[in-house]
């Protein structure tokens, strides 16, 4: 009897996996066909930027940018497809096709997300992973830089330092954080007091809206431009790139952390407060 029960469980698992792969394959075919219809002919083989669950590289591509281990488990809902655009036209077509197929789109840029919202959902979903869009173009004469959403903070800082030792950008200190998500969320960093948040230094942007249109600051209007600077990643469209204002910095910048023991700090603050009260 136990042997029959075990056999039934194995068969059920095999059936479930097979059904899942079949559904994924169906979505893959429909999505690929839609992508070909809505993308201008290019040298990129579109089938090479889409990963279904039966693709041998699917798991490695999915896990590459999962930064929160809580969502890197077998029970975590998985996307039916992972799309890795290498051009803005791929992003535009992906938005249109996901909308046509009625499938939720999750946008991932770096994967530093406490709730894992860029790579899991309780609904059928596709991950649009921006890691191929990571070009950084620095213009020292203009004191600006165009950086694509899939680049990381470390890559941005490195490219700036290649061109100048006295220019920088006020953003976070973790080098693997993605530009798209960091700036969409505000962009807190160590130069905050002098230069403000990262979003305070955004000059322009490229975004794909829900209709699949690629818009810059002029085309999107000031209201939407304001909203994408801190309104959260994926809330108003897919950020493709930001134009950022470089700031002047000394050639050597020192950053440090001061650790405080809670009990000692609490006692110190209590004594200061008590002393202040006695002097009233």
Order of alpha helices (4+ residues) and beta strands (2+ residues): alpha-beta-alpha-beta-alpha-beta-beta-beta-beta-alpha-beta-alpha-alpha-beta-beta-alpha-alpha-beta-beta-alpha
